[in-house]
Amino acid sequence: MRLLFEELTRDEIRTLAPNTMALLPVGAMEQHGPHLPVGTDSFTVEYIARTAAAKLAADVPVLVAPTLPFGSSHHHLPFSGMLSLGTETCYRVLSDIAESLIIDGFRRIFILNGHGGNNELIQLVARDLTLKHPVHIAAASYWTIAWDGLVKEDAHVGAGLPGHSGRFETSLMLALRPDLVREPRPHRDAPTGSDPRSFYSPYRAELHGSWQHIDGFTDSPDQGRADIGARYLATIVGSVAHALMEFNSMTQ
């Protein structure tokens, strides 16, 4: 079975949809500091989605939809290199794409996110569409799925997890597309780490001007390495594959 939605014909999709999970990767197009490409989130989540689907192909029928390369990125307005959807527009676009998959005949959909600004929106889309249609939808960001595994890899120590354009994302891109990582990479002294207990804090605080204050990246990108990026990716892909299998089992 082919894994990519765009490689199939309409008749093949109609036949496969009722018994196949649709995996929808969602990224963004936004600044990632002076050293990473603006497509970082999309490159990363597409690789994770396709690799996890291939890992499961023998046991779970999964079809990977084209990656949505735009997300909710208005918080990066102070910088150049951004193509953003407003909150309401992004919600509507995600809903329309997922609803298209439902009309195509899919009854199990997993929305896999690669951009922090989309994290809450994908969950709302999943909730609202399952109230409206007789379907099962899961939605999560790849780092929340893989959180425990990444903490075991010490990805949270002295760096943001996932942060933004810091050690973590820079390491992923060094492993995936080193040709797109610009040198020299910036340095930041005494970066703070992430709480190992959870991605979610007790409350959300949005501070005006905070992105300009940190120049658009969270911790020290020059600490990124391709070898640890490869380890992180292996952990993430394994965790996402497990989540897909678990979701498939609970929706049988």
Secondary structure, DSSP 8 states (H G I E B T S, - for coil): ---BGGGS-HHHHHHHGGGSEEEEEE--B--BTTTB-TTHHHHHHHHHHHHHHHHHTTTS-EEE---B--B--GGGTTSSS-BB--HHHHHHHHHHHHHHHHHHT-SEEEEEE--GGGHHHHHHHHHHHHHHSS-EEEEEEHHHHTHHHHHHTTTTTTS-SS-SSSHHHHHHHHHH-GGG--SS----SS-----TT-S--SS----TTHHHHTTT--S-GGG--HHHHHHHHHHHHHHHHHHHHHHHHHT-
